[in-house]
Amino acid sequence: MARVRRSIYDLLRGSFLTDASAFKNWRIIIFVVSLFLIMITSGHSADGKVIEIAALNKKQREFRAEYVDTGTILMRMRMESNIRQKVKLRGILPSQTSPQKIRIIRK
């Protein structure tokens, strides 16, 4: 029991960092800490990219909705009944005679 207590006390005191073989321990600790830092950095980077992708998807949905709305408005503006009403306000009436084709024959 005293041996276990002594080893726990040495671990808490940090004697594994200050004894003769501490150089091996420091190399491993520095390596593990650098891996942790790389892991944390890549996690934050991935989170940032996920947030950016979500924002871009939202913008894409808004632009698609705007495109559909604009197309609907354009289709309504191009309807013959709508054009007739606008032309009628300017005083132009539809022709009573049907149009004729003009053919040019070159010799």
C-alpha positions as semicolon CSV with decimal commas, in nm:
position;residue;x (nm);y (nm);z (nm)
1;M;0,000;0,000;0,000
2;A;0,284;0,235;0,079
3;R;0,438;0,164;-0,261
4;V;0,117;0,263;-0,444
5;R;0,084;0,572;-0,230
6;R;0,446;0,665;-0,304
7;S;0,403;0,621;-0,682
8;I;0,086;0,833;-0,683
9;Y;0,265;1,100;-0,480
10;D;0,558;1,097;-0,726
11;L;0,319;1,126;-1,020
12;L;0,135;1,422;-0,864
13;R;0,462;1,590;-0,772
14;G;0,587;1,556;-1,128
15;S;0,908;1,371;-1,045
16;F;0,884;1,187;-1,378
17;L;0,965;1,519;-1,543
18;T;1,267;1,602;-1,330
19;D;1,453;1,273;-1,289
20;A;1,739;1,140;-1,504
21;S;1,521;0,987;-1,776
22;A;1,305;1,298;-1,807
23;F;1,428;1,378;-2,158
24;K;1,237;1,080;-2,302
25;N;0,926;1,184;-2,113
26;W;0,948;1,545;-2,231
27;R;0,977;1,436;-2,594
28;I;0,665;1,223;-2,566
29;I;0,475;1,493;-2,380
30;I;0,567;1,759;-2,636
31;F;0,467;1,522;-2,917
32;V;0,131;1,445;-2,756
33;V;0,063;1,813;-2,682
34;S;0,143;1,908;-3,042
35;L;-0,096;1,636;-3,165
36;F;-0,366;1,774;-2,935
37;L;-0,310;2,125;-3,070
38;I;-0,331;2,002;-3,428
39;M;-0,650;1,812;-3,346
40;I;-0,810;2,116;-3,182
41;T;-0,711;2,341;-3,473
42;S;-0,850;2,102;-3,733
43;G;-1,172;2,068;-3,533
44;H;-1,221;2,445;-3,525
45;S;-1,140;2,466;-3,894
46;A;-1,398;2,198;-3,975
47;D;-1,661;2,374;-3,762
48;G;-1,593;2,700;-3,945
49;K;-1,633;2,530;-4,281
50;V;-1,961;2,369;-4,173
51;I;-2,095;2,710;-4,069
52;E;-1,982;2,862;-4,399
53;I;-2,148;2,581;-4,598
54;A;-2,474;2,632;-4,407
55;A;-2,467;3,006;-4,483
56;L;-2,398;2,941;-4,852
57;N;-2,683;2,689;-4,870
58;K;-2,918;2,946;-4,718
59;K;-2,809;3,206;-4,974
60;Q;-2,855;2,953;-5,253
61;R;-3,213;2,881;-5,142
62;E;-3,286;3,256;-5,128
63;F;-3,144;3,312;-5,478
64;R;-3,340;3,015;-5,615
65;A;-3,663;3,154;-5,465
66;E;-3,587;3,497;-5,610
67;Y;-3,520;3,338;-5,951
68;V;-3,854;3,155;-5,945
69;D;-4,040;3,469;-5,837
70;T;-3,876;3,678;-6,109
71;G;-3,957;3,411;-6,369
72;T;-4,321;3,408;-6,259
73;I;-4,344;3,787;-6,283
74;L;-4,185;3,779;-6,628
75;M;-4,426;3,512;-6,751
76;R;-4,721;3,720;-6,631
77;M;-4,582;4,029;-6,805
78;R;-4,546;3,836;-7,133
79;M;-4,904;3,706;-7,137
80;E;-5,104;3,828;-7,435
81;S;-5,390;3,958;-7,222
82;N;-5,151;4,169;-7,014
83;I;-4,982;4,309;-7,326
84;R;-5,321;4,392;-7,479
85;Q;-5,422;4,587;-7,168
86;K;-5,101;4,790;-7,165
87;V;-5,119;4,864;-7,536
88;K;-5,487;4,960;-7,505
89;L;-5,394;5,223;-7,245
90;R;-5,168;5,384;-7,505
91;G;-5,450;5,393;-7,758
92;I;-5,332;5,112;-7,986
93;L;-5,601;4,861;-8,080
94;P;-5,553;4,514;-8,227
95;S;-5,564;4,487;-8,605
96;Q;-5,893;4,385;-8,768
97;T;-5,718;4,214;-9,061
98;S;-5,486;3,920;-9,023
99;P;-5,119;3,963;-9,109
100;Q;-4,984;3,858;-9,450
101;K;-4,652;3,699;-9,531
102;I;-4,417;3,890;-9,755
103;R;-4,201;3,669;-9,975
104;I;-3,898;3,799;-10,157
105;I;-3,782;3,593;-10,451
106;R;-3,434;3,665;-10,578
107;K;-3,334;3,569;-10,930
